[in-house]
Amino acid sequence: MEEVEFQEWLKQLQEQEHKYSVVYNPDTLQLMQVGPSHALEHLDNCLEIDAEIAERILSGEISIHSCYLDAANGEVTITETKSLIKIDDVLHRIPSLRWSTIEKPDVYLKLDAEKSKINIQLGAQWGGTFVSGDVSYNKSRKIVWSGDTVMEFLITDYNDPNVIYDAFSFAIQDLIDDDLEFIIKVPYPEVSVYTKRIFKNYVVEYV
């Protein structure tokens, strides 16, 4: 009888050890503490979370400072904060997808001269919506771009950045999980797109 009770107690203990909870700041929703549920359940603002995520945080693979509570869904989201500086201050012509050998662009543009519009997507590896080939990325990890990291583009005469037809700019953060579309002035089908690079690989598809 005592052996049966001991085995039942051990089973319950093992189940408890594999249940994890987090304590979060109710104002910022940032995680403050992670541990076995039985050790934290008496605290305020405590929520049970997925064991795999908890173990990755406890092992140091994921920084607890990068984890926030998704208030709408009651789930933990992993946020990776990034910042960028312009690669240089020189205008670069964005190569056409037709002639490009870039397999996984950081920034993908689609320019429709007939409809006078351009669509911009950020690569999925940076938290955007454009997926090319066998791209491996973790959608559970949310990326936040710190500061006003602005992307600027010029629509110019073909291969001539001195003749500018239109220009537009926006923050990188606007491309997280979304794309952007702009109505542009395109007097000729043959135009080029220039930018001051903050990513390495850009391509533009002309349709």
N, C-alpha and C positions, 0 to 999 in steps of 0.2 A: 504493500500500500504506500509506504513511504517512498519507494522507488518510483512509482507512478506519479506521485505528487511532485517529486523532484524533477522528473522529465517534463511534466506539464509546466512547472515554474521556469525551467530552462528554456522551453519553447517560447513562452511568453516574453522572457527576457531577450531572446534572440530577435523576436519580432519587433520589440521596442527599439533595439539597437539599430535596426534597419529602417526605422522611421525617423525622418529629419524634419526640423522646423527652422524657421528664420525669425529673427526679431528685426523689425524695420522702423525707421524714423517716420512718423505719421505726416510730417510736414514735407520732407523731401522724397519720401518713399525709398530712400537708399537703405540697403541691408546693413545691419549693424552687427549681427551675430548669427552664427550657424552652428547647429549641434543636434544631438539626439533629441527627439521630441519630448521624451520624459524629463529631460533636464531644463527645457525652456518653456514648457506649456503653461507654467504658472505666471509667466511674464506678460505684460501688456503688448499689444501689437505683434502677436505671434501668429505664424501661419505655417502649416505643413507644406513641404515642397518635395519635389522629385528627388529620390535618393541619389541618382546619378549626378545631378547638378550639385547637390550638397557635397558629395564626396570629391567632386572636381574642385570645389571652392576650398574644402578642408585640406586638400593635397597641395594647394597653391597653384594649380593649373589655371584657375580663373581667380582674378582678384575680386575680393568681396566689394571693393570700392567701385567696381564696374557693374554691380548688380543692383537692380531696382525692382520694385513691385509694380506690376501692371495693375493699376487700381480697378480698371474696367473688368478684367478677367480674373483677378485674384491670383495671378501667376507671376513667377519671377522672370524678368527679362535680363539678358546679359548685354550690357552696353559697352562698346569699345569706342573710346574717345580718340579721335585722330585730328591732326593739324597738318597743314601743308604750306609750303612757301613756294612761290613761283620758281620754276627751274632756272629761268633767266628772264630778262626784260626785253627780249627780242620777239618780234612777230614771226610766227611760224605758219606756213600754209598747211592746212589739214589735208592729208592725202585722200584721194578718192578710194572708196572701197573696191572699186573695179580693178585698180592697179595695185592695191596694197597687199602685202604679205603678212600683215598683223593678224594673228589668229584670235587674240583675246584683248580687244581694245578696252582701254580704261574709260573712254568717252566715245559714244556712238551718236552721230548726227544723221538725220535723213532730211534732205532738202528737196522740196517739190517746187520747182521754179514756176510751173504752170499755175499752181494754186497759191503761189507766193507765201509759203509757210515752211517752217523748219521745226523738226522734232529732235529733242535731245534726251539721251539716256546715259546714265552712269552704269559702268560695269557692275555686275552682281557681286564681284569680289570686293567692291567698295560699298556695298549696301544699296546699289541701284537695281534697276529692272532689266538691264540688258544681259542676256545669257548667250554666250557663244561657245559652241563645241562642248566638250566635257569639262565644264567649269565646276570645280568643287568649292562650295562655300556653305557656311552655316547660317541658315535663315533665322535660327533662334537667337543669333547674336546681333543685337541692334548696334548700328554705328552712328555716332554723333560727331559731327565736325565742329571743332571748337573755333570760336571767334568768327569774324566775317571773312570767310574764305570765298572770295568772289571769282567767278568765272566770267571772262569777257570774250566776245566774238565779234568779228567784223565780216560783213558780206561785201566783197569787192569785185572789181572787174577781174577777168580771168588772169590769174598769176600777177596781178598788179595791186598791191595793197595801198597804193597812193590814190586810187579811185575807189572811194568808199560809197556804197549804196545804202547800207544800213548797219546798225550796231545794236547789240543787246548784251545784258549782263544779269547775273543772278547769283545767289549763294549756293554753294555745293549742297548744303543741307536740304535745299528744295528738291533735289533729285533722289533723296533717300526714299526707297519704295515707291517712286513715282517718276513720271517723265514730264517734260515741259514742252509746250508748243508755242511758237511765236509767229505772228504774221509779219512778214518782212517785205521790203521793197526790192524786187528783182526785175530790173528792166530788160535783162538779157538771159537767155537760157544758160549761156556760158559764164559762170561766175566762180569765184573761189571763196573759201572760208578761212580766215586767219584767226589766230589766238595767241596769247602769251601763255605758254604751257605751265600748268601746275601738275599735270600728270604726264607720263611718258608717251603713251600711245593713244592717238586720236584717229578716227576715220570718219569720212562723210560719204553717205550713199546719195547719189543724185537720181531722182526718179521723175 
